[in-house]
Amino acid sequence: MDTLERLIYPAIDELAPSWGGVVLPKAPETPLIGPAAALDSLGLVTLIVTIEGRVTDELGRSITLASERAMSRTQSPFRTLGTLASYIDELLATPAGDA
């Protein structure tokens, strides 16, 4: 599954009007955290919640992206859109009760 195309980019399109002119480029290397990130913390949280909802709607699975599992990693899964997509794929590859 192409997680960027199916889940993340549609979430960006859905939220873009509410970001007050902030443009989040739809590319795997787009930073989500750090000094080059286009979104503020509220924008990132909104994106995460929207993506979680899309996973539920599109795939019938419930995942939690901002979890202790994610926060305890040495490399944040929220660095870029690409790393977020990889993390979503990882969660979806685990049995439903473990994600």
N, C-alpha and C positions, 0 to 999 in steps of 0.2 A: 504494500500500500504506500502511496506517496502521501505521507502525513502532511507535508507542507501544502500541497495542492488541495487535499480533501478536507483538512481540518483547520490549519493555521491561517492560510491566506483568506479563506472565507470569513474567518473570525475578524481578521484585520479589516476586510471590506465592510463588515457589519458595524464595527466600532469606529471607523475613521470619521464619520460625521460628528461624533461626540468628543473627539480629541481636539477640537478648537483649532483646526488648521495644521496640527502636527501630522507629518507624513512619515509613516513607517514603511520603508521600502520592502517589497516582497521579494527577498533574496535570502538564501541560507546564511550568508555572512552578516546580516543585519544585527547589530548589537542590541541586546535588551537591557543590559546592565552596564554600568561604568560610565565614564565621562562622555563617550560618543553615543550613548543611548538617546533615542529620540523621545521615549516615553518617560514620564515621571513614575514614581512608585505606584500611585493610584491607577495610572494607565496600564502598568504592567499587571497589577492585580486584576483589573477588569479583563484584560486579555486572557489571563490564566483561567479565570472563572468561565469566560465565554468558551474557551477551548474545551474545558472540562464538560460543559453542557453539550457541545458539539459531539464529543466522544460518546456521551450517553445517547444523544439523539440519533447519530449516524451508525454507531456500532453496538448500541445496547449494552455498553460496559460503563461502569462507574470507576473513575480513577481520581486520585488526588495528586495534583502536581506539586503544590507547595506543602510538602510533608517533611517530617524529620529525615526521612530517607533522602530526599533531595537536598535538604539544607546541610546534611552532615558530609556531603561529598567534598573532596578536595577541589574538584573542578565543578563549578555550578552548572546545572543543566540549563540555566537561564542566561548563559553568556550570549548566545545568538539564536536566531530562529532555527538554524540547523541543529544546534545542540539540543534545543527544546524538542524538535521533531524526533531526534534520536532517543531522547528520554521517554517520550510518549510511546515510541515503538517498543522500547524496553519494557515499559509498564504493561503494554498490551500483550507482550509475549509471555508474561507471567500468568499463572492461574488467577481467575477472577477474584478470589478472596484475598490474594496476596498483594494486589496493586493498590 
